């Protein structure tokens, strides 16, 4: 084209010209059967084709972004997780298994039943939840208080239920359950007439912190359920903490990470339960390892 306003001159090296011709062929911008650079440039100007950065992200970057996506899912921030998933799927560097995983997430970002559970919690409406576990056992709970809580990087539905059969916690807490959400593939939900409760059943637990744990605990933010935290004069250099606990399973797992630097004082039943676990551990380590 030679008319004014319709002509453009490109100063290109031969290799760049060949690269543009290859792109024109790839995207079907041809004149007859020959590549047409003018049509390629026109398609770009009309946003029929998009210009993207070079696809040279490292494997570490892809892995970090995918871990962030999974963390956002666990935190319940599905909107941001979806955007991150779409960003990753635009990259050619993804391995096929990871691409399939993310595409499956984009197709079904959350089980519909989970959205209904969150709605019941927001409305403070009691509800029944029925589901079948991996062993084909049918579970049915009438839930009168609930919260979606992260334990050890996984989402759980912590809930107060009218049913307590099968719960192995202390008798005072056996109406409190902790259900791992990603193990529930499908669930049936319906509203219940039982009144909504303001909180879980709770017990006060007194425990002592020793050594460096006692010092570092005083310098950091206390646990939101701590009711008291003070240094003792006898014994010296010991921090006494009283915490409101609604599930001793997670509480015991937290304390076991600190070994001998923490000691449960009361209630006696919880102290004995912790002592039994440590005795079993000592018995196991006092024998030769299995061959």
SVG drawing of the C-alpha trace seen along z (x, -y; Angstrom):
<svg xmlns="http://www.w3.org/2000/svg" viewBox="-38 -11 57 68">
<polyline fill="none" stroke="black" stroke-width="0.4" points="0.0,0.0 1.4,-3.4 -1.4,-5.9 -0.5,-8.4 -1.7,-7.3 -1.9,-3.6 1.7,-2.7 4.3,-1.9 8.0,-1.0 9.6,1.5 13.3,1.7 14.0,5.3 16.9,7.7 16.4,10.7 16.1,13.0 13.4,10.8 11.5,10.8 11.6,14.6 10.4,14.7 7.4,12.4 6.6,14.4 6.6,17.6 4.2,15.9 1.9,14.8 1.8,18.4 1.1,19.6 -1.8,17.3 -3.2,17.7 -2.3,14.2 -1.5,14.9 -2.0,13.7 -2.9,16.8 -0.5,19.3 2.2,16.9 2.7,15.2 1.6,11.6 3.4,9.4 1.0,6.5 -2.0,8.6 -0.2,9.8 0.5,6.2 -3.1,5.2 -4.4,8.1 -2.2,6.9 -3.4,3.3 -7.1,4.4 -6.4,6.6 -7.3,9.7 -3.9,11.0 -2.4,10.1 1.2,9.4 2.4,11.2 5.7,11.2 8.2,14.0 7.2,17.3 10.3,17.7 9.1,18.1 11.2,20.5 9.8,23.6 10.4,22.1 8.1,19.1 5.4,21.4 5.6,23.5 5.4,20.5 2.4,19.0 0.6,22.3 1.3,22.7 -0.1,19.2 -3.2,20.3 -3.7,23.3 -3.2,21.1 -5.9,18.7 -8.3,21.6 -7.6,22.8 -8.3,19.3 -11.6,19.1 -10.5,16.3 -11.8,18.0 -12.0,14.9 -8.2,14.2 -7.4,17.9 -9.4,17.9 -7.5,14.9 -4.2,16.5 -5.3,19.7 -6.2,17.9 -2.9,16.1 -1.1,19.5 -3.1,21.1 -2.0,18.3 1.6,19.5 3.1,22.1 5.6,23.2 3.0,25.2 3.5,28.9 0.5,30.9 -0.5,32.4 -0.4,28.9 -2.4,27.4 -5.0,30.1 -5.3,29.5 -5.7,25.8 -8.2,26.1 -10.3,28.5 -10.2,25.9 -11.3,23.2 -14.2,25.3 -15.4,26.1 -13.6,23.7 -15.6,24.8 -18.1,27.5 -21.6,25.9 -22.4,27.4 -19.5,25.4 -21.0,22.2 -24.3,23.2 -22.5,24.0 -20.9,20.5 -24.4,19.1 -25.8,20.9 -23.0,19.7 -23.4,16.1 -27.2,16.2 -26.6,18.1 -29.0,20.7 -28.8,24.3 -28.6,27.0 -28.1,30.7 -25.1,32.0 -25.0,35.5 -22.1,37.1 -20.5,40.4 -16.8,40.8 -14.1,42.8 -15.1,46.0 -18.8,45.6 -19.8,44.8 -22.7,42.3 -22.4,39.4 -25.3,37.0 -24.8,34.0 -27.3,31.4 -25.0,28.3 -26.0,25.4 -22.7,23.4 -19.9,23.6 -16.8,21.8 -14.5,22.7 -11.0,22.8 -7.6,23.6 -5.7,26.3 -2.2,27.2 -2.7,25.6 -6.1,27.4 -9.6,26.1 -11.9,27.7 -15.5,27.1 -15.4,26.8 -18.9,27.2 -21.1,27.9 -23.5,30.8 -26.4,32.3 -24.8,35.7 -21.7,36.7 -21.5,40.5 -18.1,41.5 -16.4,38.3 -13.3,39.2 -12.6,35.8 -13.2,35.1 -16.8,35.5 -17.4,31.8 -16.4,31.2 -17.9,34.2 -20.5,32.1 -17.7,30.2 -16.5,31.7 -13.8,30.9 -14.5,32.0 -11.9,31.8 -13.6,30.1 -11.5,31.5 -12.4,35.1 -16.1,34.3 -16.7,34.8 -20.4,34.1 -22.9,33.3 -26.6,32.9 -27.7,29.8 -31.0,28.7 -32.1,26.1 -32.8,27.3 -35.1,25.9 -32.7,26.2 -31.6,22.8 -28.2,21.4 -25.6,21.3 -23.4,18.4 -20.2,20.5 -18.7,24.0 -18.6,25.8 -15.3,24.7 -13.1,25.6 -10.4,23.5 -7.0,25.2 -4.1,24.1 -0.5,24.8 3.0,23.7 5.7,22.6 9.4,23.0 12.7,21.7 12.9,19.9 9.3,20.7 8.1,18.8 10.3,15.8 9.3,15.7 5.6,16.2 5.7,13.0 7.2,11.1 4.7,12.2 0.9,11.8 -1.0,14.1 -3.4,16.6 -6.8,15.1 -8.4,17.6 -5.9,16.9 -7.7,15.7 -4.7,15.2 -0.9,15.0 1.5,14.2 5.0,14.8 5.1,17.0 7.4,16.2 7.3,19.8 8.5,21.7 10.6,18.9 11.0,18.1 7.8,20.0 4.9,18.5 1.4,19.6 -1.3,19.4 -5.0,20.1 -6.7,20.7 -10.3,21.3 -10.2,24.6 -13.0,26.2 -11.0,29.1 -8.2,30.8 -7.0,32.7 -5.7,29.6 -4.6,28.2 -2.5,31.3 -0.9,31.3 0.1,27.6 1.7,28.3 3.5,31.5 5.6,29.4 7.2,27.7 8.1,30.9 9.4,30.5 9.0,26.7 5.3,26.9 3.3,28.7 -0.5,29.1 -1.5,28.4 -5.4,28.6 -7.8,30.1 -6.4,33.4 -8.1,35.5 -6.4,33.6 -3.0,33.7 -3.4,37.5 -4.3,37.8 -1.2,36.0 0.9,38.1 -0.4,41.3 0.7,40.1 4.2,39.3 4.4,42.7 3.5,44.5 6.1,42.5 8.7,43.4 7.8,47.0 8.2,47.0 11.6,45.4 12.8,47.6 12.6,50.7 14.8,51.4 13.3,50.1 11.3,52.6 13.4,54.5"/>
</svg>
